[in-house]
Amino acid sequence: MKAIAITRSAEAGSNLDALQDITVPQPSAYGHDLLVEVKAISVNPVDTKVRAGFSGGEPRILGWDAVGVVVETGEAVTLFKPGDEVWYAGSLTRPGSNGEFQLVDERIAALKPKSVDNAAAAALPLTSITAWEMLFDRLGLEENGSDNDVLLIVGAAGGVGSILTQLASRLTNATVIGTASRPESQKWVKELGAHHVIDHSRPITEELKRIGIEQVTHVASLTHTDQHYQQLIDALIPQGRLALIDDPASLDARPLKVKSISLHWEFMFTRSMFETSDIIEQHRLLTRVAKLIDDGVLKTTLGEHYGKINAANIRRAHALLETNRAVGKIVLEGY
């Protein structure tokens, strides 16, 4: 089968050109696995991080977002049958979605939304899982919860921020404040449902005061946490909650003590990597998100369609992601 893989480590600078078209054997499904014929994918920051950190050895197929059709099921599969259209993010420990066929555990997949095409759906699985787990499992907000909650989303125009803003504004009663620094990204965040949009290139505490908000109850920090860390602490109420998904070189938790602020990390691959006892929660939440899309509550976060799934187009997508200027998700479709 056709696939796109990272084939060598970086000798100096970027290893973008190490993303190459290759041919590998088509896998077979066993156990809880589905064999999926991949129809559309999207590209995420995790792809660029894995590519940049590749140390050599066997080529590695990247990609952790897909929509496709089930063509074969393992003997333990109970949730799906051949012909089902599914969507999923997959597992970081297995070959990714940048190939014609992929194996995925049925417990982290769901039927795709019926109301959108493959490209629009492919923009959503990884970011939806991340946003849902961050909002409800880590930060502890509740659907139709307290209207005293005030959520600050740092980096609201990106892939995770785009779905997190929608989930928070539509499913909770929280006041949602998104940050974005450019006019086009600020417009995007406002259209996604944020009640306020502030500029994270300026002091965040001053920006909050500008819109008449002194403190927030929850912070979802999606990017550059180390740059904003002390300001986020200052902005949080005592006993507030701070969650992040990025990877600061270091993070000193001691400044959180005086306010008893709780710190939470969200990593959507935890359940699949460790096959946790609640691994099926990703199947359930993706099923719920699909219904929310079909009901018109949520919309796709597709930003740009980069054409066919091949090495040249995936290299383009990685390059744009590394500028940190992408708005919404980059999707590729078909071979």
KOLSE-520401 format. One line per field, with one value per residue: residue in three letters; x, y, z negated of N, C-alpha, C in turn. Coordinates in steps of 0.02 Angstrom, whole numbers, plus 50000, padded with zeros to 5 digits. Layout:
% residues N
r	[ALA;...]
nxx	[X;...]
nyy	[Y;...]
nzz	[Z;...]
caxx	[X;...]
cayy	[Y;...]
cazz	[Z;...]
cxx	[X;...]
cyy	[Y;...]
czz	[Z;...]
//
This chain:
% residues 335
r	[MET;LYS;ALA;ILE;ALA;ILE;THR;ARG;SER;ALA;GLU;ALA;GLY;SER;ASN;LEU;ASP;ALA;LEU;GLN;ASP;ILE;THR;VAL;PRO;GLN;PRO;SER;ALA;TYR;GLY;HIS;ASP;LEU;LEU;VAL;GLU;VAL;LYS;ALA;ILE;SER;VAL;ASN;PRO;VAL;ASP;THR;LYS;VAL;ARG;ALA;GLY;PHE;SER;GLY;GLY;GLU;PRO;ARG;ILE;LEU;GLY;TRP;ASP;ALA;VAL;GLY;VAL;VAL;VAL;GLU;THR;GLY;GLU;ALA;VAL;THR;LEU;PHE;LYS;PRO;GLY;ASP;GLU;VAL;TRP;TYR;ALA;GLY;SER;LEU;THR;ARG;PRO;GLY;SER;ASN;GLY;GLU;PHE;GLN;LEU;VAL;ASP;GLU;ARG;ILE;ALA;ALA;LEU;LYS;PRO;LYS;SER;VAL;ASP;ASN;ALA;ALA;ALA;ALA;ALA;LEU;PRO;LEU;THR;SER;ILE;THR;ALA;TRP;GLU;MET;LEU;PHE;ASP;ARG;LEU;GLY;LEU;GLU;GLU;ASN;GLY;SER;ASP;ASN;ASP;VAL;LEU;LEU;ILE;VAL;GLY;ALA;ALA;GLY;GLY;VAL;GLY;SER;ILE;LEU;THR;GLN;LEU;ALA;SER;ARG;LEU;THR;ASN;ALA;THR;VAL;ILE;GLY;THR;ALA;SER;ARG;PRO;GLU;SER;GLN;LYS;TRP;VAL;LYS;GLU;LEU;GLY;ALA;HIS;HIS;VAL;ILE;ASP;HIS;SER;ARG;PRO;ILE;THR;GLU;GLU;LEU;LYS;ARG;ILE;GLY;ILE;GLU;GLN;VAL;THR;HIS;VAL;ALA;SER;LEU;THR;HIS;THR;ASP;GLN;HIS;TYR;GLN;GLN;LEU;ILE;ASP;ALA;LEU;ILE;PRO;GLN;GLY;ARG;LEU;ALA;LEU;ILE;ASP;ASP;PRO;ALA;SER;LEU;ASP;ALA;ARG;PRO;LEU;LYS;VAL;LYS;SER;ILE;SER;LEU;HIS;TRP;GLU;PHE;MET;PHE;THR;ARG;SER;MET;PHE;GLU;THR;SER;ASP;ILE;ILE;GLU;GLN;HIS;ARG;LEU;LEU;THR;ARG;VAL;ALA;LYS;LEU;ILE;ASP;ASP;GLY;VAL;LEU;LYS;THR;THR;LEU;GLY;GLU;HIS;TYR;GLY;LYS;ILE;ASN;ALA;ALA;ASN;ILE;ARG;ARG;ALA;HIS;ALA;LEU;LEU;GLU;THR;ASN;ARG;ALA;VAL;GLY;LYS;ILE;VAL;LEU;GLU;GLY;TYR]
nxx	[50042;50016;50105;50155;50302;50416;50584;50716;50824;50850;50992;51046;50963;50797;50704;50612;50615;50633;50513;50435;50363;50318;50311;50225;50185;50012;49920;49839;49685;49666;49603;49541;49552;49515;49529;49556;49515;49589;49520;49525;49632;49700;49824;49926;50006;50074;50120;50225;50310;50344;50406;50516;50583;50626;50737;50796;50812;50687;50573;50444;50272;50176;50039;49889;49746;49599;49479;49384;49343;49286;49362;49395;49381;49441;49436;49380;49303;49159;49088;49084;49065;49118;49117;49068;49079;49204;49284;49431;49573;49679;49827;49977;50077;50072;50078;50034;49903;49940;49932;49869;49794;49750;49772;49665;49613;49452;49393;49432;49379;49242;49079;49078;49023;48868;48827;48927;49064;49205;49327;49294;49258;49378;49456;49433;49444;49564;49581;49455;49446;49552;49509;49385;49421;49507;49423;49314;49362;49488;49489;49368;49245;49067;48933;48805;48834;48889;48852;48944;49068;49219;49308;49468;49545;49696;49768;49663;49629;49690;49700;49653;49602;49501;49397;49380;49336;49209;49146;49148;49074;48950;48907;48927;48893;48986;49075;49165;49326;49431;49599;49689;49799;49801;49704;49626;49627;49569;49440;49397;49394;49294;49185;49173;49112;49162;49141;49217;49364;49535;49702;49843;49971;49992;50002;49916;49840;49812;49738;49626;49572;49538;49422;49340;49351;49412;49466;49485;49408;49451;49585;49634;49776;49850;49960;50128;50142;50245;50282;50174;50148;50159;50070;49952;49934;49917;49796;49705;49577;49586;49602;49577;49585;49711;49751;49852;49922;50039;50222;50318;50491;50526;50431;50384;50296;50277;50236;50099;50050;50010;49885;49821;49803;49756;49847;49842;49879;49842;49840;49798;49829;49850;49753;49749;49883;49911;49809;49699;49578;49465;49467;49371;49301;49344;49287;49154;49149;49184;49076;48976;49017;49005;48866;48833;48884;48805;48684;48698;48757;48894;49029;49136;49314;49395;49523;49612;49620;49730;49738;49782;49835;49995;50176;50231;50127;50101;50222;50210;50104;50159;50259;50183;50117;50224;50251;50165;50053;49940;49765;49631;49613;49724;49688;49698;49657;49617;49708]
nyy	[49941;50118;50244;50381;50425;50465;50462;50479;50550;50722;50800;50926;51069;51078;50926;50912;50868;50735;50673;50556;50475;50306;50126;49999;49840;49792;49794;49671;49641;49604;49544;49680;49763;49872;49868;50000;50085;50226;50384;50523;50642;50740;50861;50881;50971;50871;50786;50859;50869;50734;50703;50794;50744;50620;50485;50403;50240;50114;50171;50285;50294;50434;50534;50571;50579;50537;50491;50358;50200;50050;49899;49775;49672;49632;49480;49507;49619;49717;49833;49883;49855;49788;49912;50017;50191;50278;50380;50442;50465;50383;50295;50345;50252;50169;50135;50278;50378;50416;50336;50216;50117;50078;50014;50021;50028;49978;50037;50167;50232;50296;50306;50413;50587;50610;50718;50793;50805;50695;50766;50878;50812;50749;50847;50848;50738;50715;50842;50861;50759;50797;50926;50898;50809;50894;51001;50942;50825;50861;51004;51006;51070;51077;51014;51127;51194;51298;51471;51556;51521;51562;51548;51552;51538;51509;51539;51517;51508;51404;51226;51140;51242;51292;51198;51181;51307;51308;51198;51241;51361;51319;51207;51228;51342;51439;51595;51630;51665;51696;51695;51780;51844;51906;51998;51914;51791;51828;51862;51736;51664;51733;51705;51571;51569;51627;51733;51844;51912;51922;51992;51897;51938;52048;52103;51985;52001;52137;52145;52072;52156;52260;52215;52213;52109;52041;51923;51747;51584;51465;51406;51364;51327;51327;51352;51416;51419;51440;51572;51647;51607;51662;51768;51700;51635;51747;51792;51695;51644;51615;51442;51407;51326;51263;51208;51127;51092;51101;51093;51151;51190;51185;51188;51269;51223;51280;51420;51407;51371;51464;51513;51393;51333;51213;51102;51037;50918;50885;50749;50673;50547;50465;50371;50276;50237;50173;50085;50108;50074;50143;50163;50158;50274;50366;50321;50344;50484;50534;50485;50562;50691;50680;50673;50800;50878;50834;50880;51014;51089;51098;51148;51107;51125;51145;51224;51241;51155;51044;50962;50808;50659;50651;50649;50775;50867;50845;50886;51024;51053;51025;51123;51243;51227;51238;51372;51425;51496;51447;51441;51359;51188;51090;50994;50842;50739;50585;50482]
nzz	[50000;50024;49934;49827;49751;49617;49649;49611;49485;49431;49493;49494;49453;49520;49551;49653;49786;49770;49763;49855;49999;49988;50006;49921;49841;49837;49686;49575;49487;49314;49156;49064;49171;49309;49484;49584;49731;49778;49806;49790;49707;49570;49520;49378;49239;49167;49265;49324;49216;49188;49309;49305;49196;49235;49234;49324;49405;49442;49566;49515;49511;49504;49436;49361;49368;49445;49571;49632;49714;49645;49684;49640;49494;49329;49230;49105;49116;49088;49108;49237;49416;49577;49704;49630;49602;49524;49395;49313;49201;49173;49113;49033;49025;49133;49313;49412;49489;49616;49734;49854;49792;49623;49458;49318;49150;49106;48996;48986;49091;49192;49272;49411;49426;49511;49583;49641;49759;49798;49787;49707;49590;49556;49500;49365;49261;49171;49111;49057;48962;48877;48837;48776;48670;48600;48563;48491;48419;48365;48328;48266;48292;48313;48412;48449;48331;48193;48207;48159;48195;48279;48420;48487;48640;48706;48857;48947;49082;49146;49191;49080;48999;49079;49078;48941;48901;48960;48895;48761;48765;48811;48738;48602;48466;48451;48459;48600;48647;48777;48840;48967;49091;49216;49338;49425;49357;49237;49280;49322;49199;49131;49213;49185;49064;48947;48807;48781;48857;48838;48851;48853;48874;48802;48628;48534;48417;48420;48537;48499;48402;48485;48546;48441;48348;48203;48147;48188;48184;48237;48340;48502;48571;48721;48797;48792;48651;48558;48582;48538;48410;48273;48283;48307;48187;48105;48159;48125;48009;47830;47794;47923;48087;48192;48351;48474;48638;48708;48715;48609;48576;48444;48292;48153;48018;47896;47882;47889;47768;47665;47704;47710;47835;47953;48059;48221;48345;48513;48620;48758;48802;48694;48648;48754;48766;48644;48636;48548;48418;48448;48585;48685;48675;48768;48886;48851;48831;48957;49029;48971;49010;49148;49159;49111;49213;49320;49273;49288;49189;49170;49279;49418;49403;49509;49594;49707;49863;49926;50038;50121;50032;50009;50007;50042;50019;49884;49830;49856;49770;49643;49641;49638;49514;49427;49428;49338;49375;49429;49457;49393;49456;49561;49699;49795;49936;50011;50134]
caxx	[50000;50051;50108;50204;50337;50479;50632;50781;50826;50878;51064;51055;50902;50735;50705;50550;50623;50635;50446;50440;50315;50347;50263;50232;50133;49947;49912;49777;49653;49660;49580;49495;49571;49482;49571;49519;49540;49591;49493;49548;49671;49723;49892;49927;50073;50107;50155;50288;50354;50371;50454;50577;50618;50641;50809;50820;50787;50635;50529;50386;50213;50147;49969;49844;49677;49578;49412;49391;49292;49308;49363;49407;49378;49469;49387;49350;49267;49086;49058;49083;49065;49144;49073;49054;49122;49227;49334;49472;49640;49728;49874;50045;50122;50061;50082;49982;49851;49967;49939;49805;49758;49775;49740;49647;49572;49382;49372;49450;49349;49169;49050;49089;48961;48836;48808;48985;49104;49263;49377;49271;49260;49447;49486;49408;49450;49615;49568;49394;49463;49593;49468;49334;49454;49533;49368;49272;49399;49543;49469;49310;49184;49011;48882;48752;48857;48882;48864;48999;49132;49249;49361;49515;49578;49755;49780;49596;49619;49721;49657;49618;49565;49442;49343;49370;49294;49140;49119;49137;49022;48886;48886;48932;48868;49044;49096;49223;49372;49483;49653;49714;49839;49794;49634;49590;49617;49521;49374;49383;49376;49230;49135;49166;49068;49192;49107;49266;49428;49589;49765;49894;50037;49994;49994;49850;49801;49788;49686;49565;49543;49509;49354;49302;49355;49470;49496;49451;49405;49485;49627;49658;49835;49863;50023;50173;50126;50301;50283;50117;50135;50146;50009;49895;49926;49888;49728;49661;49552;49608;49573;49562;49614;49752;49767;49893;49938;50104;50278;50370;50554;50519;50372;50389;50228;50273;50196;50028;50033;49976;49815;49795;49783;49772;49880;49820;49905;49800;49875;49743;49853;49860;49708;49768;49951;49911;49748;49669;49515;49412;49486;49312;49274;49357;49233;49092;49149;49182;49006;48938;49037;48974;48795;48830;48894;48745;48629;48712;48782;48965;49047;49204;49367;49438;49548;49636;49622;49794;49736;49793;49879;50060;50231;50240;50075;50111;50278;50182;50063;50206;50292;50137;50106;50283;50251;50117;50007;49883;49699;49594;49651;49745;49662;49715;49604;49625;49775]
cayy	[50000;50181;50279;50435;50411;50500;50410;50490;50604;50785;50807;50997;51106;51041;50864;50909;50830;50664;50645;50527;50424;50239;50071;49951;49789;49808;49755;49633;49656;49552;49569;49737;49810;49883;49888;50055;50116;50297;50428;50592;50650;50808;50864;50912;50985;50810;50759;50895;50852;50667;50708;50829;50703;50553;50472;50355;50171;50098;50228;50289;50325;50483;50550;50551;50603;50504;50467;50305;50147;49986;49845;49710;49679;49579;49433;49533;49681;49714;49898;49903;49803;49813;49960;50074;50250;50293;50432;50426;50495;50330;50289;50368;50195;50127;50173;50328;50379;50439;50277;50197;50076;50086;49977;50062;49994;50000;50073;50238;50254;50304;50321;50484;50625;50598;50780;50828;50761;50665;50817;50918;50770;50732;50901;50853;50688;50727;50904;50852;50719;50839;50980;50869;50786;50952;51040;50906;50779;50894;51066;50991;51106;51033;51035;51167;51206;51364;51531;51594;51498;51605;51509;51585;51491;51541;51508;51492;51502;51343;51167;51123;51300;51303;51154;51195;51367;51289;51155;51280;51411;51288;51155;51251;51410;51481;51650;51604;51716;51667;51740;51777;51904;51936;52013;51857;51740;51855;51855;51664;51644;51764;51667;51505;51574;51659;51794;51897;51894;51967;51985;51868;51970;52100;52074;51955;52031;52203;52132;52052;52217;52300;52191;52216;52047;52044;51857;51691;51524;51410;51424;51312;51356;51282;51369;51464;51423;51468;51645;51678;51569;51703;51806;51654;51627;51810;51799;51644;51653;51563;51376;51399;51268;51278;51149;51142;51037;51109;51061;51198;51158;51173;51222;51270;51222;51313;51481;51391;51350;51515;51515;51324;51321;51145;51099;50977;50909;50845;50714;50631;50479;50426;50313;50225;50213;50129;50045;50119;50040;50184;50180;50165;50342;50403;50302;50377;50557;50546;50473;50621;50747;50669;50693;50873;50905;50820;50921;51083;51123;51111;51149;51085;51175;51143;51289;51237;51089;51042;50917;50736;50635;50631;50678;50846;50907;50839;50931;51091;51060;51029;51189;51294;51218;51260;51445;51444;51545;51413;51453;51297;51128;51075;50928;50813;50691;50541;50467]
cazz	[50000;50023;49869;49821;49688;49601;49668;49580;49436;49456;49484;49478;49468;49527;49591;49691;49847;49753;49773;49921;50020;49985;50012;49866;49844;49806;49625;49565;49422;49263;49091;49065;49224;49373;49540;49614;49792;49761;49858;49778;49646;49557;49493;49312;49213;49146;49323;49333;49159;49198;49364;49283;49147;49262;49226;49374;49402;49490;49581;49471;49541;49458;49448;49306;49381;49507;49587;49681;49717;49618;49735;49607;49421;49290;49202;49043;49131;49079;49118;49307;49467;49640;49737;49587;49609;49456;49385;49255;49199;49171;49057;49046;49023;49191;49376;49415;49541;49680;49777;49884;49744;49555;49404;49261;49100;49112;48936;48992;49154;49190;49336;49428;49435;49576;49616;49670;49801;49765;49771;49649;49530;49539;49462;49297;49207;49119;49073;49018;48903;48834;48808;48731;48609;48564;48535;48443;48377;48330;48296;48224;48307;48323;48460;48417;48262;48161;48248;48128;48225;48330;48450;48532;48686;48736;48921;48965;49154;49171;49199;49018;48976;49120;49055;48870;48897;48975;48842;48700;48774;48826;48691;48533;48455;48436;48502;48636;48673;48818;48859;49035;49099;49282;49353;49454;49306;49189;49311;49321;49131;49116;49250;49153;49006;48888;48786;48786;48886;48817;48888;48809;48884;48751;48562;48529;48362;48443;48586;48462;48372;48539;48560;48379;48309;48158;48139;48220;48141;48272;48397;48548;48605;48777;48829;48759;48579;48520;48590;48505;48349;48214;48295;48299;48114;48080;48184;48095;47941;47784;47805;47994;48120;48251;48391;48532;48683;48740;48681;48585;48557;48371;48264;48080;47991;47830;47879;47886;47701;47624;47725;47715;47903;47975;48125;48258;48412;48557;48674;48780;48816;48633;48645;48803;48752;48586;48638;48483;48407;48478;48653;48728;48670;48830;48932;48831;48842;49029;49048;48950;49052;49214;49154;49104;49280;49360;49247;49302;49129;49183;49349;49431;49394;49568;49615;49776;49895;49963;50094;50114;49979;50035;49969;50056;49985;49812;49813;49855;49709;49586;49644;49614;49442;49391;49423;49286;49404;49459;49427;49405;49472;49629;49718;49859;49952;50069;50159]
cxx	[50044;50051;50159;50236;50396;50534;50702;50777;50857;50953;51081;50992;50842;50746;50640;50557;50630;50566;50442;50381;50349;50291;50278;50177;50068;49938;49846;49751;49649;49632;49529;49507;49521;49536;49530;49554;49534;49568;49518;49585;49679;49790;49890;49998;50110;50146;50224;50337;50384;50421;50520;50618;50639;50716;50836;50792;50735;50592;50466;50330;50180;50072;49923;49777;49656;49503;49421;49335;49322;49306;49373;49404;49411;49415;49352;49308;49191;49051;49048;49081;49095;49092;49058;49104;49140;49275;49369;49537;49695;49772;49944;50094;50116;50070;50022;49939;49876;49983;49871;49762;49791;49737;49726;49603;49501;49361;49392;49425;49274;49144;49058;49022;48933;48827;48866;49026;49167;49314;49357;49274;49332;49482;49476;49428;49501;49599;49505;49407;49501;49551;49418;49366;49479;49477;49332;49311;49453;49521;49406;49250;49129;48964;48825;48769;48847;48895;48915;49067;49154;49311;49403;49550;49635;49773;49716;49585;49650;49673;49618;49575;49500;49383;49328;49325;49221;49110;49102;49079;48953;48862;48890;48901;48924;49048;49162;49262;49427;49537;49674;49747;49832;49720;49595;49578;49568;49449;49351;49358;49308;49174;49123;49125;49098;49153;49152;49328;49479;49653;49819;49964;50045;49986;49923;49809;49774;49732;49621;49532;49510;49437;49313;49301;49419;49505;49454;49453;49445;49527;49645;49715;49858;49929;50062;50156;50182;50304;50230;50106;50117;50082;49947;49881;49893;49814;49679;49638;49586;49567;49549;49598;49651;49768;49807;49904;50007;50160;50332;50433;50556;50459;50375;50318;50221;50233;50120;50004;49990;49902;49783;49767;49802;49798;49862;49852;49856;49843;49827;49764;49860;49817;49729;49837;49952;49851;49713;49601;49456;49427;49426;49280;49289;49308;49169;49092;49150;49111;48964;48954;49006;48901;48788;48841;48832;48685;48641;48738;48856;48977;49120;49253;49416;49458;49569;49637;49683;49796;49750;49841;49943;50114;50238;50189;50080;50170;50253;50143;50107;50238;50247;50126;50164;50291;50207;50067;49946;49819;49655;49641;49667;49725;49687;49667;49620;49697;49777]
cyy	[50062;50210;50335;50427;50458;50448;50420;50547;50666;50787;50879;51033;51060;50977;50856;50865;50755;50632;50622;50480;50356;50188;50020;49899;49813;49765;49717;49646;49595;49584;49624;49784;49812;49896;49939;50077;50192;50340;50500;50595;50725;50804;50905;50927;50923;50779;50793;50879;50783;50667;50739;50786;50634;50542;50421;50285;50160;50160;50226;50326;50370;50490;50525;50588;50570;50493;50413;50254;50082;49933;49776;49722;49619;49538;49458;49595;49671;49779;49917;49842;49831;49857;50021;50130;50274;50352;50419;50465;50443;50332;50310;50310;50150;50169;50218;50324;50402;50379;50258;50157;50084;50041;50025;50021;50022;50044;50147;50267;50261;50314;50396;50521;50614;50661;50818;50778;50738;50716;50857;50877;50756;50786;50894;50800;50704;50788;50898;50812;50762;50891;50953;50847;50844;50990;51004;50861;50813;50957;51058;51035;51055;51060;51070;51182;51277;51421;51578;51574;51547;51568;51551;51532;51528;51504;51479;51482;51440;51285;51149;51181;51310;51259;51166;51256;51350;51247;51196;51328;51380;51239;51175;51320;51459;51540;51629;51662;51681;51718;51727;51844;51940;51948;51953;51802;51764;51849;51782;51643;51672;51725;51598;51508;51605;51723;51855;51869;51945;51948;51959;51895;52030;52067;52049;51986;52099;52194;52111;52113;52261;52280;52186;52153;52048;51977;51804;51631;51466;51438;51361;51344;51307;51295;51419;51474;51456;51544;51679;51653;51613;51744;51762;51642;51689;51816;51751;51663;51602;51499;51367;51339;51290;51212;51170;51080;51043;51083;51112;51160;51142;51212;51214;51275;51261;51377;51468;51381;51401;51519;51445;51310;51250;51146;51033;50976;50866;50815;50661;50560;50436;50363;50258;50196;50161;50082;50047;50084;50078;50204;50192;50234;50383;50384;50340;50451;50574;50534;50534;50681;50740;50690;50769;50907;50895;50861;50996;51123;51142;51112;51128;51143;51172;51214;51290;51165;51089;50991;50845;50720;50611;50670;50753;50889;50902;50882;51003;51103;51066;51098;51244;51288;51246;51336;51470;51496;51512;51431;51394;51241;51123;51003;50908;50755;50651;50533;50475]
czz	[50000;49952;49875;49753;49679;49607;49638;49531;49467;49442;49465;49498;49475;49566;49629;49753;49834;49753;49846;49935;50020;49999;49957;49873;49810;49744;49624;49495;49378;49199;49098;49125;49281;49425;49580;49678;49782;49820;49851;49712;49631;49522;49428;49289;49190;49204;49331;49276;49167;49255;49342;49235;49171;49262;49275;49363;49455;49504;49537;49506;49488;49472;49394;49311;49445;49509;49640;49676;49690;49673;49704;49532;49388;49257;49139;49055;49124;49099;49192;49352;49531;49676;49696;49601;49538;49455;49319;49258;49196;49109;49078;49051;49085;49255;49384;49477;49609;49725;49802;49836;49675;49507;49346;49214;49103;49053;48937;49059;49145;49262;49350;49432;49505;49616;49649;49712;49765;49744;49710;49585;49508;49498;49387;49244;49153;49077;49032;48955;48853;48798;48759;48665;48568;48528;48479;48395;48336;48292;48253;48235;48321;48376;48423;48344;48240;48210;48215;48157;48279;48356;48497;48574;48721;48800;48950;49039;49184;49175;49138;48995;49014;49099;48981;48861;48910;48920;48780;48708;48785;48774;48618;48527;48439;48484;48534;48666;48713;48833;48931;49050;49166;49297;49379;49403;49252;49216;49309;49252;49111;49150;49219;49089;48944;48871;48791;48820;48866;48853;48841;48823;48837;48683;48551;48473;48382;48494;48552;48430;48424;48554;48496;48338;48269;48153;48174;48174;48171;48329;48436;48587;48658;48812;48788;48685;48540;48525;48547;48433;48289;48223;48287;48225;48084;48100;48150;48025;47895;47795;47878;48023;48184;48286;48452;48575;48714;48695;48661;48565;48483;48347;48188;48051;47926;47829;47875;47814;47664;47640;47726;47784;47923;48046;48158;48327;48451;48613;48699;48797;48754;48632;48694;48789;48696;48584;48570;48479;48438;48550;48698;48723;48733;48885;48915;48845;48916;49057;49031;48994;49121;49213;49148;49171;49322;49337;49259;49243;49139;49258;49358;49421;49452;49588;49688;49800;49940;50018;50075;50056;50012;49997;49980;50019;49909;49789;49809;49790;49647;49584;49618;49539;49402;49389;49366;49311;49437;49421;49444;49426;49546;49645;49786;49872;50015;50091;50235]
//
